[in-house]
């Protein structure tokens, strides 16, 4: 991933890309392991936070 960045990429840009890639990897792993919730459950949780 780092090698695919332009030569003039800043440290912050590279760190942002690494963090984004890690978030995607974690989400894919959660999905594979069944650690997901249905849309309705998510909506209910968000609604509860707004109270």
Secondary structure, DSSP 8 states (H G I E B T S, - for coil): -GGGS-TT--HHHHHHHHHHHHHHHHHHHHHHTT----HHHHHHHHHHHT-
